[in-house]
Amino acid sequence: LGSNIIGHVVQHSQCQIPVIHEPAWMYMLAFLIQRKVLSQDEMEKVVYGLCRLSAQAVEHKVGERYKTIVFTLPGQGCTAALLPYLQRVFPCDRHVFAYDGCVSSVKRALRLIEQSGNNYQDKGKRKGMIIPTIYSTDASSMPRSNSSSIPIKPLSSKELTHHLASLSFNEASIVESWMSSVSTFLSLKKEEQNTGYVPFVCRTEFLSNYDKKQPSATSSIALKHLLEYVSGSASQMLQRNEIDAAESILLDLVVQNADEDPTTGRDLVTDLKRDTTIENCISVYKGVFDGDSNMLSDTVQPSVAE
């Protein structure tokens, strides 16, 4: 959800910032990184080269140079493999880590799988199991149902495996994708002095907090700070038309997600049992929780008082 929201909001905000949405080559590159096809030094050169070529292709098509070009990652499934490389290769660039709760991510990814079911191979080998293919008919981007639900860099924990076994195949894959993504983020933050990883951390719940199709004060503040950071205009005032355009596209995305609410017609008892199992998975994995410490801390804590 984070890549989708930020990518579309920035693109349509009239800030004149081009966005390269979830390129397929990043997803495939994550597999190569995980399989250690190349050495770390060689892979860093590949990551840098592909990012620069993609940026230059955009500039060549438009016919002008840009101060900022936004890349959105294909999804939480590839974050664990890609994020450390992107940080090492672009340590001085602006990074955004957008996240949502694990339960919400599972519900959303399951909806994407259901909507894209006809694109999968070997569908229905056993009840409740869908095995997706990593290939896309569109060479420029990956299906979000794949990139959000396939953990390219699996976690290793016997206790976690025991809890994941209580979920369906798809649910367990999505939970592991979310946890691997957050665990990698926290590992980089823990070594901040060595990694230099200081991203803008943003909870999508803040952005999508709309009431009766009107942005709440929380949403407006979160969106403003996000646009300032991404555009590099924190020292300058954003134009009203830029904010209005961003709020408009954000509302469209919020309404779309509300209209496709996956809980409609579901067994609430079954959902509650699944959600409890998901929370147990998170609590037992030390890569996400460390004692009683807070899991994630947002860069900006929106409040009406600001």
C-alpha positions in Angstrom: 0.0 0.0 0.0 2.8 2.4 0.9 4.4 2.3 -2.6 1.0 2.6 -4.3 -0.1 5.6 -2.2 3.1 7.6 -2.2 3.8 6.9 -5.9 0.3 8.1 -7.1 0.1 11.0 -4.7 3.5 12.4 -5.7 2.9 11.8 -9.4 -0.4 13.7 -9.3 0.5 16.4 -6.8 1.6 18.9 -9.5 5.0 19.0 -7.8 6.5 18.0 -11.2 8.3 15.0 -9.8 8.4 11.9 -12.1 7.8 8.6 -10.5 9.1 5.2 -11.6 6.4 2.8 -10.2 7.6 -0.6 -8.8 9.9 -1.5 -11.8 9.9 -5.2 -12.6 13.7 -5.3 -12.8 13.9 -4.5 -9.1 11.8 -7.5 -8.2 13.9 -9.8 -10.4 17.1 -8.2 -8.9 15.9 -9.1 -5.4 15.9 -12.7 -6.4 19.5 -12.4 -7.8 20.6 -10.7 -4.6 19.1 -13.4 -2.4 20.7 -16.2 -4.5 24.1 -14.4 -4.4 24.6 -14.6 -8.2 27.1 -11.8 -8.0 29.4 -10.5 -5.3 28.2 -7.6 -3.1 30.4 -5.1 -4.9 29.3 -6.3 -8.3 25.6 -6.2 -7.3 25.9 -2.7 -5.9 27.2 -1.6 -9.3 24.3 -3.3 -11.0 21.8 -1.6 -8.6 23.3 1.8 -9.2 23.5 1.3 -13.0 19.9 0.2 -13.4 18.6 3.0 -11.2 20.6 5.6 -13.2 19.5 4.1 -16.6 15.9 4.2 -15.5 16.2 7.8 -14.4 17.9 8.8 -17.6 15.3 7.1 -19.7 12.6 9.2 -18.0 14.6 12.4 -18.5 15.3 11.5 -22.2 11.6 10.8 -22.8 10.5 14.1 -21.2 13.4 16.1 -22.6 14.6 17.7 -19.3 16.6 17.1 -16.2 15.0 16.6 -12.8 16.3 17.4 -9.4 14.3 14.5 -7.9 13.0 11.3 -9.4 11.1 8.9 -7.2 11.4 5.1 -7.3 8.9 3.0 -5.5 9.8 -0.5 -4.6 7.7 -3.4 -6.0 6.4 -4.5 -2.6 7.2 -5.8 0.9 8.2 -9.2 -0.4 11.4 -7.8 -2.0 12.2 -5.1 0.6 14.5 -7.3 2.8 16.7 -8.1 -0.2 16.8 -4.6 -1.8 16.8 -2.1 1.0 20.4 -2.7 2.3 21.7 -2.4 -1.2 19.8 0.8 -2.0 21.0 2.3 1.3 24.7 1.5 0.5 24.4 2.7 -3.1 22.4 5.9 -2.4 23.4 6.8 1.2 22.8 10.6 0.6 19.5 10.3 -1.2 16.1 10.7 0.6 14.5 7.4 1.6 10.9 6.8 2.7 9.8 3.8 4.7 6.0 3.6 4.5 4.3 0.8 6.5 0.9 -0.5 7.7 0.0 -3.0 10.3 0.6 -6.6 9.5 -3.1 -7.6 9.9 -4.1 -4.8 7.5 -1.4 -5.8 5.0 -2.6 -9.5 5.0 -6.2 -8.4 4.3 -5.1 -6.1 1.5 -2.7 -8.7 -0.1 -5.4 -11.4 0.1 -7.7 -9.1 -1.8 -5.1 -8.5 -4.5 -4.6 -12.3 -4.8 -8.3 -12.9 -5.2 -8.5 -10.1 -7.8 -5.6 -11.4 -9.8 -6.3 -15.1 -9.4 -6.6 -15.8 -13.1 -3.0 -14.7 -13.6 -1.5 -17.4 -11.4 -0.2 -20.7 -12.4 -1.0 -24.0 -10.7 -4.1 -22.4 -9.0 -6.0 -24.7 -6.7 -3.5 -27.5 -6.2 -5.0 -27.8 -2.8 -7.8 -25.8 -1.1 -6.8 -22.4 0.0 -3.4 -22.5 -1.8 -2.4 -20.4 -4.7 1.1 -20.6 -6.1 1.9 -17.4 -8.1 4.4 -17.0 -10.9 7.0 -14.3 -10.7 6.6 -13.4 -14.4 4.5 -10.6 -15.7 3.0 -9.9 -19.1 3.9 -6.3 -18.5 7.7 -6.0 -18.6 7.7 -2.6 -16.9 6.1 -3.6 -13.6 5.2 -6.6 -11.4 1.7 -7.6 -10.3 1.3 -6.2 -6.8 -0.4 -9.4 -5.7 3.0 -11.1 -6.3 5.3 -8.6 -4.8 3.3 -8.1 -1.7 2.9 -11.8 -0.9 6.1 -13.7 -1.9 8.9 -13.4 0.7 12.1 -13.4 -1.4 14.2 -13.4 1.7 12.5 -15.9 4.1 12.9 -15.6 7.9 14.6 -18.4 9.9 12.9 -19.2 13.2 11.5 -22.6 14.4 9.1 -20.9 16.8 7.8 -18.6 14.0 7.4 -21.6 11.6 5.2 -23.2 14.2 2.8 -20.2 14.3 2.9 -19.7 10.6 1.7 -23.3 10.1 -1.6 -22.3 11.6 -2.3 -19.9 8.7 -3.1 -20.7 5.1 -0.3 -20.8 2.5 -1.1 -17.3 1.2 -1.6 -15.8 4.7 1.7 -17.2 6.0 3.6 -15.9 2.9 2.2 -12.4 3.4 3.0 -12.4 7.1 6.5 -13.5 6.4 6.9 -10.8 3.7 5.7 -8.1 6.0 8.0 -9.3 8.9 11.1 -9.6 6.7 10.5 -6.1 5.5 10.1 -4.6 8.9 12.9 -6.6 10.4 15.3 -5.4 7.7 14.3 -1.8 8.3 14.8 -2.1 12.1 18.2 -3.8 11.6 19.4 -0.8 9.5 18.0 1.6 12.0 19.7 -0.1 14.9 23.0 0.3 13.1 22.2 3.9 12.0 25.7 5.2 12.9 27.3 2.6 10.6 24.7 2.5 7.9 23.7 6.1 7.8 20.1 5.0 7.3 17.8 7.9 8.3 14.6 7.5 6.4 11.3 9.4 6.6 9.1 6.8 8.4 5.4 7.1 7.5 2.4 5.1 8.7 -0.1 4.8 5.9 -2.9 5.0 8.5 -2.0 8.6 9.1 -2.3 9.4 5.4 -5.5 7.6 4.8 -7.4 9.1 7.7 -10.3 10.6 5.9 -13.7 11.4 7.4 -16.8 11.7 5.1 -14.5 12.1 2.1 -12.7 15.0 3.7 -9.0 14.8 4.9 -8.7 14.9 8.7 -6.2 17.2 10.3 -3.9 14.2 10.9 -4.0 13.2 7.2 -3.4 16.8 6.0 -0.4 17.2 8.2 1.1 13.8 7.4 0.6 14.4 3.7 2.2 17.9 3.8 5.3 16.6 5.6 5.6 13.7 3.2 5.4 15.9 0.1 8.0 18.4 1.6 10.4 15.6 2.3 10.0 13.8 -1.0 10.2 17.0 -3.1 13.1 18.4 -1.0 11.1 21.6 -0.4 11.0 21.5 3.4 12.5 25.0 3.4 9.9 26.3 0.9 6.2 26.6 1.1 4.3 24.1 -1.0 1.7 25.7 -3.3 -1.9 25.2 -2.4 -2.7 23.6 -5.7 0.0 21.0 -5.1 -1.5 20.0 -1.8 -5.1 20.1 -3.1 -4.1 17.8 -6.0 -2.3 15.4 -3.7 -5.3 15.3 -1.3 -7.7 14.6 -4.2 -5.7 11.6 -5.5 -5.3 10.4 -2.0 -9.1 10.5 -1.4 -9.6 8.5 -4.6 -7.2 5.8 -3.3 -8.9 5.8 0.1 -12.4 5.5 -1.4 -11.2 2.7 -3.7 -9.8 0.7 -0.8 -13.0 1.2 1.2 -15.1 0.0 -1.7 -13.0 -3.1 -1.9 -13.1 -3.9 1.8 -12.1 -7.6 2.0 -14.0 -8.1 5.3 -17.4 -7.7 3.6 -19.3 -11.0 4.0 -16.5 -12.7 5.9 -16.9 -14.8 9.0 -15.8 -12.5 11.8 -14.9 -15.4 14.2 -12.6 -16.8 11.5 -11.0 -13.4 10.9 -10.5 -12.8 14.6 -8.7 -16.2 15.0 -6.5 -15.5 12.0 -5.7 -12.0 13.3 -4.7 -13.4 16.7 -2.4 -15.9 15.0 -0.8 -13.1 13.0 -0.2 -11.1 16.2 1.3 -14.2 17.8 3.7 -14.6 14.9 4.9 -11.0 15.3 5.3 -11.2 19.0 7.6 -14.4 18.9 9.9 -13.1 16.2 12.8 -11.1 17.9 13.7 -9.4 14.6 10.5 -7.3 15.0 10.0 -6.9 18.7 12.9 -6.4 21.1 11.6 -6.7 24.6 9.0 -4.0 25.3 10.5 -1.4 22.9 8.3 0.3 20.3 8.4 -1.5 17.0 8.3 1.5 14.7 8.6 5.3 15.3 7.3 7.7 12.7 9.4 10.6 11.7 6.4 12.9 12.1 3.6 12.4 14.7 0.7 14.4 13.3 -1.5 16.3 15.6 -4.0 19.0 15.3 -1.9 21.3 17.4 0.8 21.6 14.7 
